[in-house]
Amino acid sequence: MNPFTGSLQVERELELPQWRAFVDANPDGNIFHTPEMFEVFSQAARHRPTCWAVVDESSCPLALLTPVEVSVLARPFHPLSSRAVAYGGVLCEPSARGRQALTTLMQAYSRHPHATAIFTELRNQTDVADLQPILESAGYHYEGHLNYLIDLTQSEETLWRRINRSGRQGIRAAEIKGVTVIEGTSEDHVDEGYEVLRGIYARTRVPLADRSLFMAAFRLLTPRGMLKLLLARYEGRTIGAVFDLHYKDRIFGWYGGADRTFHGLAANELLIWHIIRRGQEQGMVTFDFGGAGKPGVPYGPRDFKAKFGGELVNYGRNTCVHAPWRLRIAEAGYELRRRLA
């Protein structure tokens, strides 16, 4: 039986029209809140999305949480590598009623037994400072996490000038040397992009999501204009790739990178400039770099993203640990795995 709080009801499923309308109308609604992205995760190996919502007496959503249980390792080590990540953070109606609904939602989620997820992480995509008391009271500790946002309403000339000197030089050099950018239109292109990512993640000893995630995103989101795959080519070979998510007036840098063997060709810089320029031409408002690490902690990707002259923001993340002892074992195992890789 669903729990009730006054006229508020906690639901584990939503009708698609109401779900879409709620996310579309909410100014903080992002692509990770959508039913389309929920279905993408549903079709990806080692990903298990869940829907948590609070609705009113008319079954209209007031608050939403869509955590995805992600596991790096297969059984029997699944419990030591499983975490729940709400990639879009929480979402609620911007009103007192919405905040009440979010309080009810977080209480219900916290009471739910988390048999496999070591922790739940809320990745805030917007400034949710006004919601922090609700999240903290539910046991979700805040930590700073940076990001770069680029305002695409500026002119192309202004956007170009905001890129630092080395970035502009890299883009020009890439074009002069013959690096080109094409849009991926087939599953073969997805495979090419994934192979680039796999090489990057193997070198940095960071686990990469299964290929099935990217295939599901391509099949489900591309026809809706919600995913763009760009490939950087050099002498017939794919040397860079970017998977970008598109929703409302925002472009989200989901996964991307370039083959380090061709570092001197600046394929990464060319890909990002292509995204910025195309987004500006198409009337998009923001390019979201998708994260820039923790404040005060050296992070190479942040240095790369900084060269494009975006606004540095700190929306942070909120985390609740459900199994502290498993977290300690998992962290020790992860470090050992990186050293041995």
N, C-alpha and C positions, 0 to 999 in steps of 0.2 A: 504494500500500500504506500502511495506517495505521501510524504509528510506535508502538513499544512502549517502555515503561520498566518492566522487571520485569513485574508483573501489571497494570500500568496501561496503558490503551489510549486514544489520542486518537481521538475520533469527530467527524465533521462532521454527523451526523444522529442523532436519538434516537427511539426508539419513544414515541409519545404517552403511554401509561399510565405508563411509567417517568419520563418528563420531568415530567408533572404531579405524580406522587407525590413526586419529589425536591424540587420547589419548594414544594409544599404542606407537606411535613414540616419543611423547614428554617426555623428562626425568622427568618432574614434574607431568605427568599424573598419577592420583591415582584412586582407585576403585570407588570413589564417582563421578568421571567424566564420568564413563562408562554408556552406554545405558542400561546395565543389572541392574545396581543399580537404574537407573531412573525408570525402570519398577517395581522393588521391591517397591519403594516408591509409585508408582502409584496404587499398589494393597493394600496398607496399609491404615487403617482407620485414618482419621484426618491428612493425609499427601497428599499434592498436589504439585508434582514437576513441574517445568517449565524449558524450555530450551531456552537459549539466546546464540546466536552465531553470529560471524562476519565471512563472507566468502569472498574470492576473486572472480575475474571474472570467474574462473574455478569452482566455488562452493566448493573450498577447505577451510575447517575451518582454521581460524587464531587465534581466541579467543573464549573462551567458559565459560559460567556461568550457573550452574544448581541449582538454589535455590529451596528449598523445603519448602512450606508453611506448618507449623506444628501448630496444635491447641491442647491445653490441654483440654479445655472445649468444650462441645457441645453447640449448639444454645440454647438460644439467647445470651450466653456469649462468643460465638466464637470470636467476634472482640476484646475482652479484653484479649485473651490468644493466639492470632495468631502471629507467627513470621516467617520470611523467613530465612532459614539457608542453606548456601552453604557449605555443610560438607567438600567438597574438595577444597574450596577456588576458586580463579579464575585460568584460564589456558590460556596461549597464546604462540604462536610460539616464541622461544627465539631469536628475531631479532628486528630491528627497526620497520619493518613492523608489527610484532606481537604486539609490544607495541602501535603502532598507532591503530591497530585493537582493542586492549583492551580499549584504550581511547574512541573510538567510541562506543564500547559495553557498557561501564559504563555510558556514557552520555545517551544512549538510554534507559538503564534500569532505570536510575534516573528520566527520563522524564515520565516514565510509571506510571500511577496512582496506588498507593498501597492502595486499598480500605479496605483490612482487615489486612494485615501484619503491626504490630506495628513498627517493625524494620527489617532490613536485616543484617545478621551476616555472615561474610566470615571467615571460620575457616582454616587458613593457615596450610597446611600439609608439606610445605617446606619453605626454606628461600626466602621470596619474597621482600627483602629490596629494590631491584632495581625497584620494581613496586610500592613502597609506594607513590611516588609523584603522580602517576596516580590515585591511590585509594583515597588518601587524597583530591586531587582536585575534585574528584567526591562526596566528602562528607562522606567518610568512615574513621572514626577516628580509629587510631591504639591503641590497649591496649595489654600489655604483657600477654602471656599465655604459660605456661610451658608444656614440654613433656619429656618423657624418651625414648631413642632409644637404642636398643641393637644390636651390631654388631655380626651377626651370622656367619661371615666368620672366627671367632676365633675357636680354637679347643674346644671340649666339656670340656676338663680338664680346660682350661682357663676360659670358661664361668662359670663353677662350682666354681672356685676359686674367681671369681668376686662377687659372691653372698656373702652377709655378714654372719657372724657367726650364728645369730639367724635364718636367712633364711635357711641355710643349715641344721641346727638342726631341723627346722620345717619340711623340706622335708623328712629327714631321719625318724623322728618320725611318720609322716603320713604313710610312707611305712611300718614301723614296726607294727603300730597299725592296718594295714589291709585296709587302704584307697586305692582304685584302680581308674584308669582313663580309661574310655571307650569312643569310638567315637559314637556320636549320629547318628543313621541311619534311624530313623522313625519320623513321626509326633508325636507319643507318647513321644519320647525323647525330641522333641521340647517343648511339654507341660511340661515335668518334669523340663527342664531348665528354662522355663518361670516362673514356680511356685517358683523356688529358687529366681529368680530376683525380683518377685513381693514381696516376703517377705522382701528382702533387701531394696527395694525402699520404701516400706510402713514404715519400721522402721526409715529410714532417712528422711521420709516425702518429698520425691522428686517424681514428676510424672514419671511414666514409660510408654514407648510407648505401644500401643495396641498390643495384641497378634498377630494380623494379619500381623504386620510388620515382625515378626520372622518367621511366617509360609510362607509368600511370599519369604523371603530370602532363607529359606530352600528349597522350591520348585524350585526356579529359579536359585539359585547360586550353590547349592550343586552338581547338575549334571555337572556343568562346573568347579568344583574344586575351586570355589571362596568363599565358606563358609565351615568352619569346626566347628562342635559342639562337645565340650568335656564335659563329665559329670564325676564328682567325686562321687564315690559310697562308702558307708560304711554300712556293714551289710544289704545289699539289698536295701538301701535307697539312693536316690540322695541328696547329701548335698552341691554340688557345680556345677557350670556350667560356660562355657565360649563360647561365639559366636565369632569366629575369621574370619576376611575377608582376603582373599588371592588374590593378584594381582601382576603381574610381579614377582619381587623378594622380595616382602614385605608382612609381616603379620601385620594386623592391629587389635589391641585388641578392639573389638566393644562393646560388653556387657559381663559382667562376675561378679562373686562373689560367696560367700559361705554362707550357713546358719550359723548365729551367734550362734545358739544353740550348734553347733559342733566346736566352735572356737578353742578348744584345739587340734583338729585333723589336723590343718594347711592344709586344702583342697585347699585353695587359692594358697599357696606356691607350692603345688604339681602340680596343674594345670598349673601354669605359667612355672615351670621347664619342664613340659612335652612339652609345646609349644616350648620353647627355644631349647630343645634337638632335638625334631623332626624337627624343622625348620632348624637347623644346619645340620642334617643328609640329608635333602632333598635339600640342596644347596641354601636355601633362604639367603638373604643378611641382612635384617633388621627386627627386631621385634619392632613394634611401639605400645607403651602402650596406645595410644589414648587420651593423655591429662593428665596433672598433676596440674591443677589449676593456679591461679594467683600468680605472684611473691609477696612475702611478706605477703601473706594471709595463715594462717594455713589451711592445707588440709590433712586429714587422708589418703586418697588414695595415695597421693604423697609420704608420709612416707613409705607406703607399697611398692610402685614401686621402691623407691630409694634403697631398700635392694638388688636388683638384679644387681646393678653395671653398669647400662646403662649410656649413655651420656645425660646430662640435656641440653635441647635446649629451646629456647624461640622464636618460630616463630610467636606467637601472633595471634590476631584476629582483624579484621576491621569491624566496625559497623556503620550503618547509621540509625538514628531514623527518621521514617516517621510520627509518630503521638506522639509527646511528652506528651500530656495530657493523652492519653490512656496508655502510658507506666507508668506514675506515678500511675494511678489507678490500673493497672495490678500488679505493684510491691507491692503496699499496700495490694492488695487482696491476693497475693501469700504469703506474710508474715503472714497475718491473718489466711489463710488456714493452714499453717504449725503449727501455735500455737494451733489451734483448733483440729488438726488431732490427 
